């Protein structure tokens, strides 16, 4: 990697020693650029996504263990010419150049011909090197430290195409490369098993909460043939809204003490003018930043103020609960922490702020909103195609079961315990991969 830098972090002794270890190690190092046949930046968009079109990878789709295509958005076919060569093919490599800089993945077959965003760089390698080995090495802790060193720019910084070309890569024999790949893949398999265990634990939350509330969720939900009387029409004429399942669900809720969401909490309307407050970049929370499995903000993007998308307008405060109004049944719902006070959120969120009634706990409200009891109501009231949305007015009408305070406290404590178990398992899964990466570094550098 190149010098010519005046910032102090670039010249830290420990980092310089690491670079020397790579350059003078037991395996000869080469510049990554020696193996690159094509390299380019991704497409810059205004986040104007559509229901159908060209699948588009954002930086959030890059995970340490591959590409997650479950939350892909789409660009209009009208942009086909603009997209041009900013598409990926099986075997290409993608690296994140901003945010969590340095995540490297090999593009799988299922992401063939997807376009990719400007916060990533695509590069293709010749047949003289094992692509999976390069990904494994670049994802190692040692390599990440050197990548972090190379970042330029304010706040989070980023890396460039030239930075990537100048990466020093130790090149062991092909047999060692293959051994490295095998070790990393085995570690990720163990991680997947941990993740499956996590999903099983998280799936128990619904049963626990509904059990404490004394509610049995109705079965069914996809009835093809049913009838309703004209006096039951509530302004909606789509058949989905009137499915018997939802009618049974409403009766189950109404058999308990309940209130509409709008009666329990104020919806905040504090907005940002996209000019003041921030000098250079601003912390931006998109719907896709929410980890829907545990209701937490997985990461926050820092975007240039000058490039603020039109949806970046909602100001969030400590204690708020933000609720995605797009595909609300996914459960992209999370509380805002003290550290996130003043961040900017997408207008795709409804912001729940001050409680109107002391008979409900804010923590309980967060928990119950993420159960099927509330998510199915949101699903019923949402309208649209691939990205159905619920209006704020319809969100206010969601019925919340409000038990006695002691029950609310028990539910909150129980769910927190479950989340702690999943965090512990996630840490174990992370440790398995980190351990394998350390072994890889020992194999290559020592």
C-alpha positions as CSV (number, residue, x, y, z in Angstrom):
1,X,0.0,0.0,0.0
2,X,1.2,3.5,-0.8
3,X,2.5,6.3,1.4
4,X,2.7,10.1,0.9
5,X,0.2,10.7,3.7
6,X,0.4,13.3,6.5
7,X,-2.2,11.9,8.8
8,X,-0.8,10.3,12.0
9,X,-2.8,7.1,11.9
10,X,-1.1,6.2,8.6
11,X,2.3,6.0,10.3
12,X,1.4,4.1,13.5
13,X,4.3,1.8,14.3
14,X,2.2,-1.3,14.8
15,X,0.6,-0.9,11.4
16,X,4.0,-0.3,9.7
17,X,5.3,-3.4,11.3
18,X,2.3,-5.4,10.0
19,X,2.9,-4.1,6.5
20,X,6.6,-5.1,6.7
21,X,5.6,-8.6,7.9
22,X,3.5,-9.0,4.8
23,X,6.1,-7.7,2.4
24,X,8.9,-9.7,4.0
25,X,7.0,-12.8,5.1
26,X,7.6,-16.4,4.2
27,X,5.4,-16.0,1.1
28,X,6.3,-13.4,-1.6
29,X,3.8,-10.5,-1.7
30,X,2.4,-9.0,-4.8
31,X,0.1,-6.0,-5.6
32,X,-3.5,-7.0,-5.9
33,X,-3.6,-5.0,-9.1
34,X,-1.3,-7.6,-10.7
35,X,-4.2,-10.0,-10.7
36,X,-7.1,-7.6,-11.5
37,X,-8.6,-7.7,-15.0
38,X,-11.4,-5.2,-14.4
39,X,-12.2,-2.8,-11.6
40,X,-14.9,-0.1,-11.3
41,X,-17.1,1.9,-8.9
42,X,-20.8,1.2,-8.5
43,X,-23.8,3.3,-9.5
44,X,-24.8,6.4,-7.5
45,X,-28.6,6.7,-7.1
46,X,-31.1,8.9,-5.4
47,X,-32.7,5.9,-3.7
48,X,-35.6,6.1,-6.1
49,X,-36.5,2.4,-6.0
50,X,-39.4,0.7,-7.8
51,X,-41.4,-2.5,-7.2
52,X,-40.0,-4.2,-10.3
53,X,-37.0,-3.8,-12.4
54,X,-33.2,-4.3,-12.2
55,X,-32.1,-5.8,-8.8
56,X,-29.8,-3.4,-7.0
57,X,-27.2,-4.3,-4.3
58,X,-26.6,-1.7,-1.6
59,X,-23.8,-1.8,0.9
60,X,-26.1,-3.4,3.5
61,X,-26.3,-6.5,1.3
62,X,-22.6,-7.2,1.9
63,X,-22.1,-9.5,4.8
64,X,-18.8,-11.0,6.1
65,X,-20.1,-14.4,4.9
66,X,-21.4,-13.4,1.5
67,X,-24.2,-11.4,-0.2
68,X,-27.6,-11.3,1.4
69,X,-30.2,-11.0,-1.4
70,X,-33.2,-11.1,0.9
71,X,-33.6,-7.3,1.0
72,X,-32.7,-6.3,-2.5
73,X,-34.3,-3.2,-4.0
74,X,-35.0,-2.5,-7.7
75,X,-34.1,0.3,-10.1
76,X,-36.3,1.2,-13.0
77,X,-35.6,-0.4,-16.4
78,X,-35.5,3.1,-17.7
79,X,-32.1,3.4,-16.1
80,X,-30.7,0.5,-18.0
81,X,-28.4,2.6,-20.2
82,X,-27.2,4.6,-17.1
83,X,-26.5,1.4,-15.2
84,X,-24.3,0.2,-18.1
85,X,-21.4,-1.9,-16.7
86,X,-22.3,-1.4,-13.0
87,X,-23.5,-5.0,-12.8
88,X,-21.9,-8.0,-11.2
89,X,-21.4,-11.6,-12.5
90,X,-20.7,-14.8,-10.7
91,X,-17.1,-14.9,-9.5
92,X,-16.6,-11.1,-9.4
93,X,-15.5,-9.6,-6.1
94,X,-17.2,-6.7,-4.3
95,X,-15.6,-4.6,-1.6
96,X,-17.3,-2.0,0.6
97,X,-15.5,1.3,0.2
98,X,-17.4,3.4,2.8
99,X,-19.2,2.7,6.1
100,X,-17.9,-0.7,7.2
101,X,-14.9,-0.4,4.9
102,X,-13.2,-3.6,3.6
103,X,-16.0,-6.2,3.6
104,X,-15.1,-8.4,0.6
105,X,-17.4,-11.0,-1.0
106,X,-17.3,-13.3,-4.0
107,X,-20.5,-12.8,-6.0
108,X,-22.6,-15.9,-6.0
109,X,-24.7,-17.2,-8.9
110,X,-28.0,-15.8,-7.4
111,X,-26.7,-12.3,-7.7
112,X,-25.8,-12.6,-11.4
113,X,-26.5,-9.3,-13.3
114,X,-27.5,-7.3,-10.2
115,X,-26.5,-3.7,-10.3
116,X,-24.4,-2.4,-7.4
117,X,-24.1,0.9,-5.5
118,X,-21.5,3.6,-5.4
119,X,-20.4,2.6,-1.9
120,X,-18.9,-0.5,-3.4
121,X,-16.1,-1.4,-5.8
122,X,-16.2,-4.4,-8.1
123,X,-13.0,-6.1,-9.3
124,X,-12.4,-9.2,-11.4
125,X,-9.3,-11.4,-11.0
126,X,-7.5,-13.6,-13.5
127,X,-7.1,-17.3,-13.1
128,X,-3.7,-17.2,-11.5
129,X,-5.2,-16.7,-8.0
130,X,-7.9,-18.4,-5.9
131,X,-10.7,-15.8,-5.7
132,X,-12.0,-17.2,-2.4
133,X,-8.5,-17.0,-1.0
134,X,-8.3,-13.3,-1.8
135,X,-11.6,-12.7,-0.2
136,X,-10.6,-14.7,2.9
137,X,-7.3,-12.7,3.2
138,X,-8.9,-9.3,2.7
139,X,-11.5,-10.1,5.3
140,X,-8.8,-11.1,7.9
141,X,-8.1,-8.9,10.9
142,X,-4.6,-8.1,9.6
143,X,-5.8,-7.0,6.2
144,X,-8.7,-5.0,7.7
145,X,-6.2,-3.0,9.8
146,X,-4.3,-2.1,6.7
147,X,-7.5,-1.2,4.8
148,X,-8.6,1.0,7.7
149,X,-5.3,2.8,7.5
150,X,-5.9,3.6,3.8
151,X,-9.2,5.4,4.3
152,X,-9.3,9.0,3.2
153,X,-11.9,11.7,3.9
154,X,-13.7,13.1,6.9
155,X,-15.8,11.2,9.4
156,X,-15.9,7.6,8.2
157,X,-13.7,8.0,5.1
158,X,-13.4,5.6,2.2
159,X,-11.1,3.8,-0.1
160,X,-10.5,4.2,-3.8
161,X,-9.7,2.0,-6.8
162,X,-6.0,2.9,-6.6
163,X,-6.0,1.9,-3.0
164,X,-7.3,-1.6,-3.9
165,X,-4.8,-2.0,-6.8
166,X,-1.9,-1.2,-4.3
167,X,-2.9,-3.7,-1.7
168,X,0.0,-6.0,-0.7
169,X,-1.1,-9.6,-0.9
170,X,1.0,-12.5,0.4
171,X,0.8,-15.3,-2.3
172,X,1.3,-18.8,-0.9
173,X,1.3,-21.9,-3.1
174,X,-2.1,-22.9,-4.4
175,X,-2.3,-25.8,-1.9
176,X,-2.0,-23.4,1.0
177,X,-4.6,-21.0,-0.6
178,X,-7.0,-24.0,-0.8
179,X,-6.4,-24.9,2.8
180,X,-7.1,-21.3,3.9
181,X,-10.4,-21.3,1.9
182,X,-11.4,-24.6,3.5
183,X,-10.7,-23.4,7.0
184,X,-12.7,-20.2,6.5
185,X,-15.6,-22.1,4.9
186,X,-15.8,-24.5,7.8
187,X,-15.9,-21.6,10.2
188,X,-18.8,-20.1,8.4
189,X,-20.6,-23.4,8.4
190,X,-20.3,-23.4,12.2
191,X,-21.6,-19.8,12.2
192,X,-24.6,-20.8,10.2
193,X,-25.5,-23.5,12.7
194,X,-25.3,-20.9,15.5
195,X,-27.5,-18.6,13.4
196,X,-30.1,-21.4,13.0
197,X,-30.1,-21.8,16.8
198,X,-30.6,-18.0,17.1
199,X,-33.6,-18.1,14.8
200,X,-35.2,-20.9,16.8
201,X,-34.8,-18.9,20.0
202,X,-36.2,-15.7,18.5
203,X,-39.2,-17.6,17.1
204,X,-40.2,-18.4,20.7
205,X,-40.9,-14.7,21.5
206,X,-44.3,-14.7,19.9
207,X,-45.5,-17.7,21.9
208,X,-44.1,-16.3,25.1
209,X,-45.8,-12.9,24.7
210,X,-49.1,-14.2,23.5
211,X,-49.1,-16.8,26.3
212,X,-48.7,-14.1,28.9
213,X,-51.5,-12.1,27.3
214,X,-53.7,-15.1,27.2
215,X,-54.3,-14.9,23.4
216,X,-54.4,-17.8,20.9
217,X,-53.5,-16.6,17.5
218,X,-56.1,-17.7,14.9
219,X,-55.0,-20.1,12.2
220,X,-55.4,-19.7,8.5
221,X,-55.1,-16.4,6.7
222,X,-55.1,-17.3,3.0
223,X,-58.8,-18.1,2.5
224,X,-59.7,-17.9,-1.2
225,X,-63.5,-17.9,-0.9
226,X,-65.5,-16.1,1.8
227,X,-68.3,-13.6,2.0
228,X,-69.0,-10.4,4.0
229,X,-72.1,-8.3,4.3
230,X,-72.3,-4.8,2.8
231,X,-72.6,-3.2,6.3
232,X,-69.2,-4.6,7.2
233,X,-67.4,-2.5,4.5
234,X,-65.1,0.1,6.1
235,X,-64.0,2.1,3.1
236,X,-61.7,-0.5,1.7
237,X,-62.9,-2.7,-1.2
238,X,-59.9,-5.1,-1.5
239,X,-60.8,-8.6,-0.4
240,X,-57.6,-9.1,1.5
241,X,-58.6,-6.6,4.2
242,X,-61.8,-8.6,5.0
243,X,-60.3,-12.1,5.2
244,X,-61.9,-14.1,8.0
245,X,-58.5,-14.5,9.6
246,X,-58.3,-10.8,10.4
247,X,-61.8,-10.7,11.7
248,X,-61.0,-13.5,14.1
249,X,-57.8,-11.8,15.1
250,X,-59.7,-8.6,15.9
251,X,-62.1,-10.5,18.1
252,X,-59.2,-12.1,20.0
253,X,-57.7,-8.7,20.7
254,X,-61.0,-7.1,21.7
255,X,-61.6,-9.8,24.2
256,X,-58.8,-8.2,26.2
257,X,-58.2,-4.8,27.6
258,X,-56.9,-2.8,24.6
259,X,-56.4,0.6,23.1
260,X,-55.5,1.9,19.6
261,X,-51.9,2.9,19.1
262,X,-52.8,6.5,18.5
263,X,-54.5,6.7,21.9
264,X,-51.4,5.5,23.7
265,X,-48.6,7.5,22.1
266,X,-47.9,10.7,20.2
267,X,-46.5,10.5,16.6
268,X,-43.6,13.0,16.3
269,X,-43.3,15.2,13.2
270,X,-39.9,16.8,13.9
271,X,-38.1,17.3,10.5
272,X,-34.7,18.3,9.2
273,X,-34.3,21.0,6.5
274,X,-31.4,19.1,4.9
275,X,-29.1,22.2,5.4
276,X,-28.6,23.0,9.0
277,X,-27.2,21.1,12.0
278,X,-24.5,19.0,10.1
279,X,-21.4,20.5,8.5
280,X,-20.3,17.6,6.2
281,X,-22.0,14.3,6.7
282,X,-25.1,13.3,8.6
283,X,-26.1,10.0,10.4
284,X,-28.9,8.4,8.3
285,X,-31.1,5.6,9.4
286,X,-32.8,3.7,6.5
287,X,-35.4,1.0,6.9
288,X,-32.8,-1.5,5.6
289,X,-30.4,-0.5,8.5
290,X,-32.8,-2.2,11.0
291,X,-31.9,-5.8,12.1
292,X,-35.5,-7.1,12.0
293,X,-34.5,-10.3,14.0
294,X,-34.0,-8.3,17.3
295,X,-35.2,-4.8,16.5
296,X,-31.9,-3.0,16.6
297,X,-30.1,-0.6,14.3
298,X,-27.4,-2.8,12.8
299,X,-25.5,0.1,11.4
300,X,-25.9,3.8,10.6
301,X,-24.8,5.3,7.3
302,X,-23.0,8.6,7.2
303,X,-23.9,10.5,4.1
304,X,-22.8,13.8,2.6
305,X,-25.3,16.6,3.4
306,X,-25.1,17.6,-0.3
307,X,-26.3,14.2,-1.3
308,X,-29.1,13.8,1.2
309,X,-31.9,11.8,-0.4
310,X,-35.3,13.4,-0.4
311,X,-36.5,10.9,2.2
312,X,-33.8,11.8,4.8
313,X,-35.9,14.3,6.9
314,X,-37.2,12.8,10.1
315,X,-35.3,13.8,13.3
316,X,-35.3,11.0,16.0
317,X,-34.7,11.5,19.7
318,X,-33.7,9.2,22.6
319,X,-36.6,7.1,23.7
320,X,-38.4,7.2,20.3
321,X,-39.7,4.0,18.7
322,X,-39.4,4.1,15.0
323,X,-41.7,1.9,12.9
324,X,-41.2,1.2,9.2
325,X,-44.4,2.0,7.3
326,X,-43.1,0.2,4.2
327,X,-43.5,-3.6,4.4
328,X,-44.4,-3.0,8.0
329,X,-45.1,-6.7,8.7
330,X,-41.3,-7.3,8.4
331,X,-40.9,-5.8,11.9
332,X,-38.4,-3.1,11.1
333,X,-39.1,-1.5,14.5
334,X,-36.5,-0.2,16.9
335,X,-36.0,2.1,19.9
336,X,-33.6,5.1,19.6
337,X,-30.7,5.2,22.1
338,X,-29.0,8.1,23.7
339,X,-26.2,7.8,21.2
340,X,-28.6,8.1,18.3
341,X,-30.4,11.2,19.6
342,X,-30.6,13.7,16.8
343,X,-29.9,11.2,14.0
344,X,-31.9,11.5,10.8
345,X,-34.3,8.8,9.7
346,X,-36.1,8.1,6.5
347,X,-39.7,9.4,6.0
348,X,-40.5,5.7,5.6
349,X,-40.6,5.5,9.4
350,X,-43.3,6.7,11.7
351,X,-41.8,8.1,14.9
352,X,-43.5,7.2,18.2
353,X,-42.4,9.7,20.9
354,X,-44.3,10.7,24.0
355,X,-46.7,8.4,25.8
356,X,-50.3,9.7,26.2
357,X,-51.2,7.2,28.9
358,X,-49.3,6.0,32.0
359,X,-51.0,2.6,31.8
360,X,-48.5,1.4,29.2
361,X,-44.7,1.0,29.3
362,X,-42.7,2.3,26.3
363,X,-40.6,-0.9,26.4
364,X,-43.8,-3.1,26.4
365,X,-45.0,-1.1,23.4
366,X,-41.8,-1.9,21.5
367,X,-42.1,-5.6,22.3
368,X,-45.8,-6.0,21.4
369,X,-45.5,-4.0,18.2
370,X,-43.0,-6.6,17.0
371,X,-45.3,-9.6,17.7
372,X,-47.6,-11.2,15.2
373,X,-50.5,-9.6,17.1
374,X,-49.5,-6.2,15.7
375,X,-47.6,-7.1,12.6
376,X,-50.6,-9.0,11.1
377,X,-52.8,-5.9,11.7
378,X,-50.2,-3.8,9.9
379,X,-50.2,-6.4,7.1
380,X,-54.0,-6.1,6.8
381,X,-54.0,-2.3,6.6
382,X,-51.0,-2.0,4.2
383,X,-51.6,-1.3,0.5
384,X,-49.4,-1.5,-2.6
385,X,-47.5,-4.1,-4.6
386,X,-44.1,-5.5,-3.8
387,X,-43.5,-2.7,-1.3
388,X,-46.9,-2.4,0.5
389,X,-47.1,0.5,2.9
390,X,-49.3,1.5,5.8
391,X,-50.4,5.1,6.3
392,X,-49.7,6.9,9.6
393,X,-53.5,7.1,10.1
394,X,-53.9,3.4,9.7
395,X,-51.0,2.7,12.0
396,X,-52.7,4.8,14.7
397,X,-55.6,2.3,14.5
398,X,-53.5,-0.7,15.3
399,X,-55.0,-2.3,18.4
400,X,-52.7,-2.9,21.3
401,X,-53.5,-5.3,24.1
402,X,-52.8,-3.4,27.4
403,X,-52.5,-5.8,30.4
404,X,-51.8,-4.8,33.9
405,X,-48.4,-3.2,34.6
406,X,-47.0,-6.3,36.3
407,X,-47.7,-8.4,33.2
408,X,-46.1,-5.8,31.0
409,X,-43.0,-5.8,33.2
410,X,-42.8,-9.6,33.0
411,X,-43.1,-9.6,29.2
412,X,-40.4,-7.0,28.8
413,X,-38.0,-8.8,31.2
414,X,-38.6,-12.1,29.4
415,X,-38.0,-10.8,25.9
416,X,-34.9,-9.0,27.1
417,X,-33.6,-12.3,28.4
418,X,-34.2,-14.0,25.0
419,X,-32.4,-11.1,23.2
420,X,-29.5,-11.5,25.6
421,X,-29.3,-15.2,24.7
422,X,-29.2,-14.5,21.0
423,X,-26.5,-11.8,21.5
424,X,-24.4,-14.4,23.3
425,X,-24.8,-16.9,20.5
426,X,-24.0,-14.2,17.9
427,X,-20.8,-13.5,19.8
428,X,-19.9,-17.2,19.8
429,X,-20.6,-17.3,16.1
430,X,-18.4,-14.3,15.5
431,X,-15.6,-15.8,17.7
432,X,-15.6,-19.0,15.6
433,X,-14.9,-17.0,12.4
434,X,-12.4,-14.7,14.1
435,X,-10.5,-17.7,15.4
436,X,-10.3,-19.2,12.0
437,X,-9.1,-15.9,10.6
438,X,-6.3,-15.7,13.2
439,X,-5.3,-19.3,12.2
440,X,-5.1,-18.1,8.6
441,X,-2.9,-15.2,9.5
442,X,-0.6,-17.6,11.3
443,X,-0.5,-19.9,8.3
444,X,0.5,-17.1,6.0
445,X,2.5,-14.7,8.0
446,X,4.5,-16.8,10.5
